[in-house]
Amino acid sequence: MDERLSEAVDYGFPRWLMTALLFALAGVFAVLLFITASGTAAIAFCSLGSALLAVVWPLVAKYDLKFGLTGVELSQKVDEANATAQGADRKADAALATLTRFVFNGMPQPTFGNLQKISDGHFGSFGMSDAFREQLRYLRDCGYIQTNNITIQNIPTAGADLSDFVYVTDLGKKFIAERLRAEATESQSLVRNS
């Protein structure tokens, strides 16, 4: 939106130039009035011109009139629209950052650590408790892991490598990458703000 609005005002005239043009026009009206004796056409023309000056001058005094491909633009309105758009962009970015934090913080760090270990393909030895089985079910239900032709209930209570039984899906890999990226971005913004 900013680019579109700024393109419309590329060929603007400064306020001082518009003021000079309006006063020059007023001078032409005055000269015409003195040169012509008392022609009603000249008086009508000068009166119309003066009325036009009375209408246009407040606009020139308050706004920068700009001429572009889309016609006459009032730069103050364009600037206000740009500021509103930038404010909306900042609010949208803040809302997205908040939503991202909520989504990623919905998974506790220990569960995320286990998801990362599973994604490596070499989880290592494990002991299966009821809480760990629930964690695996949660990851499966979210679509982040799948089992290798075995139910989570049938995974042995201990083993040499959990990766023999479960693996991370493409969605799980994307989740890991996005959470790591979000954590890096957040830590960079904390460093900048401190």
N, C-alpha and C positions, 0 to 999 in steps of 0.2 A: 504494500500500500504506500509506503514512504517513497519508493522509486516513482510510482505512477504520479503522485502528487508533486514531487520535485520536478519531474519532466514538464509539467504544465506551467511552471513558473521560471523556466530557464531564461526567458527573454524579457525580464522585468525592467521597468524604468525606475530609477531612484526617486524618492519623494521630492527631492529638490528640483529635479528635472520636470516632474509633473506640475509642481508649484510654479516654476518659471513659465511653462507652457500656458497654464491657466491665466497668469498675469499678463503674458504677451497677448493672449486672446482678448482679455479685458482692455488692454491698450488699443488693440485694433478696433474694438467696439467704440471706444472713446474717440479715436481719430475719425472713424466713419461718421460719428454723430456730429463732430465739429465741421467736417468737410462739407457734408451735405447740408443744405440750408435748413430745411425743415420738412424733408420728405417723410411721408408717413411710412413708407417702406423701410427706410433706414432706421427710423425710430422703432418700428416693430421688430426689425432684425436685431437691433441692439438690446431691446427689451427681452427678446427671446434668449439671446446670448447671455445676458446678465442672469436671467432665471436659471439657465443651464449651469452657469458658474456657481450660483447659490446652492444648487443641488449637488454638484460634483465636488466642490471645495471641501465640505466636511468629510467626504470619503477619503480625499487625498490627505487631509490633515490627520486623520485617524489611522488609515491603512495604507500600506504600500500597494498600489495598483500594479498588477503585472499582466503582461500580454503574452500569451503562449498559443500553442496549437489548439487548445480547448477554448480560447477566447480570453476574456478579462477574468483574472483571478484576484481574490483578496488574500494577500499573503498571510494575514493574521489568521484567517479561517483555515488556510492550509497548514500553518504552523500548529494550530490547535488540534487539527485532525491528526497530524503526525505525532504530537505529544500524547494524544489519546491512544493511538495505535501502539506507541512504545510502552505506555503504561499497561495496556492490555497484554502485550507480549511479556512484560515483567511478571504480571500476575499469573499468566498461564505457565511461565517457567517455574514460578514458585509453587504453584499447585501441582505441577508434574513432579517436582522434586519431593514434595510432601507425600504424594501418592506413591512414588517410588520407594521412599523410606518405609511407608506402611507395608507395602507388599513385601519388600525384602526383609524387614524386621519381623514379619509374621512367622518366619522360620528361625528358630533359635540357632545361635552360633554352633552349638555342638552338633545339631542335626545337619547344618550346612557343612560343617567339617567332615562329617561322615559321607555326605553326598560327594564332596570333593575327593575323598579317599576312594570311593567306589568308582568315580569317573577316571581315576588314574589307571584302573584295570588291575591294580595290585593292592587291594585293601589290606591284606595281611590276615593274621590269625584273629579270631573273634570268639567271643563267648555270647551266646544268645540268651538274653533275659527277656522277660515279658515286655519291659519298657523298650528294649531295642527292637523287638518284633513290631511293636506299635509304631515306632519311628519308621521302620521299613515299610509298613502298611501305609503310613501317611505319605511317604515319598512316592510309593506306587500309585496311590489314589490321586495324587497331584499330577501324575504322568511323568515324573522325573526319573523313575527307575522301572525296570522290568525284571522278571525272574527268568532263569534258564530252565524252562519246562519243569518247574517245581513251585508249589505254593509256599508262601512265607511261613506258614504253620509247619511245613515239612522240612524246613532248613534245619540241619542238625544243631544241637545246643552248643557245639564248639567245632572249630575247624581250622585248617591251615590258612585258607584264603576265602573270604566272603565273596570275592569276585568270581569264584567258581559257580556261584548261585544267582548273583544279580549283576546287572549292568545299567549304566546310565543311558537314557534315551536322548534323542536329539533335543527335545524340549528341556531336559535336565541340563544338557551342555549349554544351551542358550541361557538358561536361568543362572548357571554358575558364572558365565562370562558377563552377563548384565549386572549381576550383583557385585562382582569384583570391580567392574567399571564404575558402578555407582558409589561403591565404598572409596575408590581412589579419588573420584571427583569430589566427594564429600570431605575427605581428608585434605585435599588441596584447597578447598574453599575455607576450611577451618584454619589452615596455615595462613592464607591470605588475610583473613579477618582478624587474626591475632597480632 
